[in-house]
Amino acid sequence: MNLLACLKRLFKRTPPPPPPPAAELDDPTLPPLTTSLKTLVIVYNPVIEPATGKTLIEFMNWNRIEDLAQGFMSDILLASGELARYRIIERLDVDDFPSLVDGFKYDAQTYLDVVRGVSRPHIPQETDYHAIIEQFRILERVANGEIDEVWIFNFPHAGFYESIMGGPGAFWCNAPPLRHTEAAMRRFVIMGFSPERGVGEMLENMGHRAESILDKVFERVPEEQNLWKRFIRYDLTHPGKAACGNVHFAPNSLRDYDWNNPRSVLSECDDWLYNFPEFKGSIREVTAAEWGSGDIRKHHVWWMQHFPKTMGRKNGIHHNWWMYIMNPNHIKTA
């Protein structure tokens, strides 16, 4: 090889790297997407009294599944401005106790002994999600588009999380992601509800799901531009600059679950409800009367009503946060 060829090879220009994938363009006119989820409901409700056929829910005088489901769906529809809808396509009532991760399973007597304080709950307490997923063909049904989400009504000591996510690219959703569930071909959420509790507690589970998902949506957004971080401000952490708070802290709360605190604080909550994304600096004093004076259900509906749900997209993030909360497949994780 002659000198000229060596020099050409040495100083050969390296081609530039390929450009990054094009970001979604800003579009202030993009209409908000309505999300409707086909939902499978599984109810663990074993017979406790074989002679009478009385089930655990009847025996404990807990809430009716029908009432809980209807109340929850109505509240989500209201809070989302009818952009978030659930459609229950099947309900499965299971006359059994779910298996825990070590294979242990309560029966009527051992469970009632725990409830009555005669014996301690079994350890480990976590339920075996993968056994449930296999038994009810959840991955297959999600992959086939038969279902989008699963609700499991269970009971104290059954070992369920309030919410948990599976599927390819699943991430923290108030619980560690379900491993080895990529066969679902898309992400899905399993909600854990209890007939022992009310609709307010169901909304609490949904609220923590929303917190996890919106943390993910905004995780790469700089602090000064992070609208989610601004939304969850409350007076204790940002004196005089409260917005809407979070699931546990209202704008004026001083501790967890302090939804009935009577003190008055300044909040920009109206700007989120009426003016987003064009904030107008609307700030006024608010008290617990705004969100039901300590009522868990009223507070959570009030809080969720303030989630943005309008047209437009900026910096790749839609101004309708409900599309992410309901369907985490809209979130890019790569």
Wavefront OBJ file of the C-alpha trace (Angstrom):
o trace
v 0.000 0.000 0.000
v 1.524 3.375 -1.043
v 1.780 6.432 1.211
v -1.230 8.201 -0.337
v -3.494 5.188 0.223
v -2.310 4.898 3.833
v -3.073 8.554 4.489
v -6.535 8.238 2.931
v -7.268 5.191 5.084
v -5.970 6.880 8.218
v -8.025 10.028 7.771
v -11.105 8.397 6.300
v -14.216 10.169 7.529
v -16.370 8.151 9.901
v -20.025 8.345 8.924
v -22.183 10.165 11.471
v -24.317 8.053 13.799
v -27.917 7.532 12.742
v -30.296 10.191 14.040
v -32.394 9.332 17.102
v -35.984 8.272 16.459
v -38.158 11.253 15.679
v -40.001 12.486 18.739
v -43.725 12.904 18.586
v -44.363 16.423 17.377
v -46.100 18.965 19.556
v -49.729 19.272 18.548
v -52.077 21.506 20.567
v -55.127 20.282 18.625
v -54.685 16.529 19.097
v -57.972 15.228 20.546
v -57.850 13.315 23.851
v -58.117 9.561 23.494
v -60.928 7.653 25.173
v -59.748 4.374 26.713
v -62.104 1.445 27.269
v -60.700 -1.626 28.986
v -62.164 -5.110 28.662
v -61.954 -6.355 32.229
v -61.881 -9.842 33.712
v -63.166 -9.977 37.298
v -62.059 -12.856 39.531
v -63.752 -13.153 42.939
v -62.252 -15.386 45.612
v -65.252 -16.212 47.776
v -64.960 -19.695 49.294
v -67.841 -21.415 51.049
v -67.316 -21.153 54.804
v -70.380 -23.059 56.021
v -70.932 -26.164 53.862
v -74.243 -26.925 55.568
v -75.762 -23.574 54.606
v -73.610 -22.724 51.595
v -72.691 -19.397 53.185
v -69.638 -17.857 51.543
v -66.863 -15.821 53.134
v -68.334 -12.509 51.947
v -71.735 -13.412 53.378
v -70.275 -14.810 56.579
v -68.232 -11.663 57.225
v -71.051 -9.360 56.074
v -68.758 -7.618 53.603
v -69.768 -5.449 50.638
v -71.422 -6.823 47.519
v -69.064 -7.131 44.554
v -71.709 -5.678 42.227
v -72.027 -2.503 44.302
v -68.278 -2.024 44.588
v -67.645 -2.543 40.884
v -70.447 -0.218 39.817
v -69.409 2.515 42.229
v -65.784 2.316 41.169
v -66.535 2.378 37.450
v -68.909 5.327 37.889
v -66.325 7.309 39.865
v -63.589 6.686 37.297
v -65.943 7.721 34.503
v -66.794 10.920 36.385
v -63.232 11.794 37.393
v -61.882 11.246 33.872
v -64.528 13.304 32.121
v -65.726 10.041 30.532
v -62.323 9.382 28.927
v -61.683 6.273 31.060
v -64.162 3.417 30.825
v -64.265 -0.128 32.131
v -66.290 -2.920 30.566
v -66.563 -6.110 32.597
v -66.692 -8.937 30.073
v -66.565 -11.867 32.492
v -66.822 -12.572 36.206
v -65.411 -15.759 37.704
v -66.447 -16.700 41.254
v -63.901 -19.029 42.838
v -64.943 -21.304 45.694
v -61.421 -21.555 47.006
v -58.552 -19.768 48.734
v -55.653 -18.667 46.510
v -52.287 -20.376 46.885
v -49.484 -18.389 48.488
v -45.989 -18.324 47.000
v -44.800 -21.305 49.046
v -47.800 -23.416 48.072
v -49.712 -22.932 51.325
v -53.458 -22.501 51.044
v -55.881 -21.552 53.804
v -59.082 -23.479 54.393
v -62.174 -22.215 56.178
v -61.002 -23.158 59.661
v -57.390 -21.947 59.387
v -58.502 -18.671 57.850
v -61.183 -17.958 60.462
v -58.626 -18.742 63.182
v -56.456 -15.951 61.791
v -59.367 -13.517 61.476
v -60.408 -14.225 65.078
v -56.850 -13.831 66.384
v -56.530 -17.485 67.409
v -53.475 -17.956 65.187
v -51.045 -15.764 63.283
v -51.207 -15.233 59.506
v -49.144 -17.626 57.429
v -45.671 -16.454 56.413
v -44.815 -15.776 53.597
v -48.031 -13.884 52.933
v -47.634 -13.115 49.221
v -50.034 -14.762 46.779
v -48.805 -16.870 43.863
v -49.678 -14.609 40.920
v -48.172 -16.967 38.385
v -50.455 -19.800 39.501
v -53.454 -17.520 38.994
v -52.151 -16.308 35.632
v -51.762 -19.906 34.463
v -55.087 -21.126 35.883
v -57.113 -18.410 34.173
v -55.007 -18.202 30.971
v -54.413 -14.504 31.549
v -51.340 -14.113 29.317
v -53.052 -15.883 26.443
v -56.227 -13.859 26.821
v -54.352 -10.552 26.965
v -52.297 -11.507 23.891
v -55.466 -12.443 21.990
v -57.151 -9.153 22.853
v -59.901 -10.851 24.853
v -59.077 -8.878 27.987
v -57.046 -5.760 28.826
v -57.088 -5.805 32.619
v -57.851 -8.076 35.565
v -59.522 -7.262 38.886
v -59.131 -9.778 41.690
v -61.441 -9.386 44.669
v -59.778 -11.048 47.629
v -59.589 -10.607 51.415
v -57.163 -9.802 54.251
v -54.095 -12.085 54.342
v -54.708 -13.307 50.778
v -51.430 -11.629 49.798
v -52.394 -9.422 46.848
v -50.889 -6.071 45.917
v -53.179 -3.091 45.306
v -51.950 -3.143 41.708
v -49.231 -4.944 39.779
v -48.164 -4.860 36.123
v -47.200 -7.653 33.754
v -46.279 -7.978 30.095
v -43.200 -6.968 28.068
v -41.543 -3.887 29.517
v -43.675 -3.991 32.669
v -42.479 -1.587 35.345
v -43.183 -0.707 38.973
v -46.911 -0.178 39.499
v -47.118 0.090 43.282
v -45.498 -3.360 43.202
v -42.560 -5.040 41.440
v -43.339 -5.991 37.827
v -44.475 -9.550 37.188
v -41.568 -11.469 35.695
v -41.839 -13.993 32.859
v -45.094 -12.556 31.523
v -43.826 -11.367 28.128
v -46.136 -13.871 26.392
v -48.978 -11.393 27.014
v -47.442 -9.388 24.145
v -48.491 -6.124 25.826
v -48.618 -4.630 29.287
v -51.574 -5.241 31.557
v -52.482 -4.428 35.164
v -53.961 -6.698 37.820
v -55.867 -4.752 40.464
v -56.344 -6.205 43.943
v -59.605 -5.160 45.598
v -61.295 -6.331 48.799
v -65.028 -6.577 49.591
v -64.037 -5.896 53.188
v -63.356 -2.300 52.125
v -65.325 0.290 50.158
v -65.171 2.162 46.871
v -62.907 4.767 48.482
v -60.229 2.132 49.064
v -60.608 0.912 45.476
v -59.938 4.478 44.343
v -56.916 4.566 46.650
v -55.514 1.537 44.826
v -56.161 3.291 41.524
v -54.533 6.450 42.836
v -51.306 4.647 43.698
v -51.379 3.027 40.259
v -51.690 6.510 38.753
v -48.762 7.781 40.830
v -46.513 4.939 39.637
v -47.483 5.303 35.996
v -47.164 9.088 35.885
v -43.785 8.853 37.630
v -42.755 6.698 34.662
v -44.270 9.020 32.059
v -42.344 12.009 33.413
v -39.176 10.265 34.632
v -36.928 11.873 32.003
v -38.433 15.345 32.166
v -36.242 17.955 33.909
v -37.498 19.066 37.316
v -38.419 22.578 36.185
v -40.572 21.193 33.339
v -42.013 18.196 35.176
v -45.745 18.830 35.323
v -46.404 15.716 37.386
v -44.021 16.903 40.114
v -45.802 20.252 40.048
v -49.242 18.624 40.221
v -48.460 16.702 43.434
v -47.117 19.656 45.413
v -48.742 20.258 48.792
v -48.254 23.040 51.304
v -46.176 21.060 53.793
v -43.430 20.489 51.215
v -44.007 23.644 49.114
v -45.324 26.392 51.422
v -47.571 28.800 49.543
v -47.141 26.791 46.311
v -49.515 23.858 46.781
v -51.218 22.328 43.777
v -53.347 19.177 44.153
v -51.262 16.987 46.461
v -51.111 13.222 46.137
v -53.176 10.211 47.187
v -52.255 10.488 50.875
v -51.711 14.231 51.170
v -54.350 16.820 50.262
v -53.034 20.355 49.569
v -53.245 21.230 53.288
v -52.381 17.864 54.888
v -49.738 17.627 57.610
v -49.508 13.808 57.667
v -50.651 10.697 55.787
v -54.427 10.393 55.261
v -54.950 13.861 56.748
v -57.882 14.642 54.450
v -59.938 16.440 57.100
v -57.399 19.046 58.160
v -59.361 22.292 58.657
v -56.543 24.730 57.944
v -56.667 26.983 54.897
v -53.804 27.043 52.379
v -53.161 28.593 48.986
v -53.488 26.216 46.036
v -53.375 26.419 42.255
v -55.788 23.459 41.912
v -58.289 25.507 39.862
v -55.640 26.183 37.232
v -55.245 22.427 36.726
v -58.979 21.828 36.493
v -60.008 24.734 34.288
v -56.991 26.188 32.494
v -54.458 23.423 31.806
v -52.160 23.611 29.868
v -52.405 27.409 29.703
v -51.933 28.203 33.385
v -53.325 31.601 34.306
v -51.914 31.856 37.807
v -55.243 31.108 39.484
v -54.507 30.699 43.180
v -56.987 30.676 46.043
v -57.427 29.406 49.583
v -58.752 25.880 49.970
v -59.836 23.755 52.934
v -60.930 20.152 53.460
v -64.463 21.175 52.485
v -63.231 21.085 48.867
v -62.646 17.319 48.968
v -65.305 16.001 51.314
v -64.023 16.888 54.796
v -62.202 13.625 55.379
v -64.263 11.282 53.191
v -61.760 9.011 51.425
v -63.922 8.447 48.366
v -64.727 12.128 47.867
v -61.096 13.141 48.272
v -59.856 10.639 45.711
v -62.513 11.621 43.160
v -61.626 15.313 43.701
v -57.915 14.564 43.253
v -58.396 12.494 40.097
v -60.758 15.054 38.580
v -57.820 17.446 38.456
v -55.698 15.154 36.245
v -55.248 16.810 32.838
v -57.690 15.389 30.313
v -57.701 17.833 27.458
v -56.475 17.984 23.867
v -52.884 18.427 22.830
v -49.398 16.966 23.193
v -46.164 18.676 24.196
v -42.648 17.257 24.544
v -44.056 13.873 23.536
v -46.505 13.755 26.447
v -50.241 13.971 25.891
v -52.349 16.437 27.848
v -54.693 13.564 28.627
v -53.004 11.697 31.461
v -55.815 9.139 31.680
v -54.627 7.401 28.507
v -51.418 6.442 30.352
v -53.075 5.552 33.653
v -55.528 3.243 31.939
v -53.222 1.814 29.293
v -49.498 1.714 30.136
v -48.748 0.495 26.609
v -48.799 4.162 25.572
v -45.614 4.727 27.604
v -42.271 4.434 25.847
v -39.687 2.863 28.146
v -36.765 2.395 25.730
l 1 2 3 4 5 6 7 8 9 10 11 12 13 14 15 16 17 18 19 20 21 22 23 24 25 26 27 28 29 30 31 32 33 34 35 36 37 38 39 40 41 42 43 44 45 46 47 48 49 50 51 52 53 54 55 56 57 58 59 60 61 62 63 64 65 66 67 68 69 70 71 72 73 74 75 76 77 78 79 80 81 82 83 84 85 86 87 88 89 90 91 92 93 94 95 96 97 98 99 100 101 102 103 104 105 106 107 108 109 110 111 112 113 114 115 116 117 118 119 120 121 122 123 124 125 126 127 128 129 130 131 132 133 134 135 136 137 138 139 140 141 142 143 144 145 146 147 148 149 150 151 152 153 154 155 156 157 158 159 160 161 162 163 164 165 166 167 168 169 170 171 172 173 174 175 176 177 178 179 180 181 182 183 184 185 186 187 188 189 190 191 192 193 194 195 196 197 198 199 200 201 202 203 204 205 206 207 208 209 210 211 212 213 214 215 216 217 218 219 220 221 222 223 224 225 226 227 228 229 230 231 232 233 234 235 236 237 238 239 240 241 242 243 244 245 246 247 248 249 250 251 252 253 254 255 256 257 258 259 260 261 262 263 264 265 266 267 268 269 270 271 272 273 274 275 276 277 278 279 280 281 282 283 284 285 286 287 288 289 290 291 292 293 294 295 296 297 298 299 300 301 302 303 304 305 306 307 308 309 310 311 312 313 314 315 316 317 318 319 320 321 322 323 324 325 326 327 328 329 330 331 332 333 334
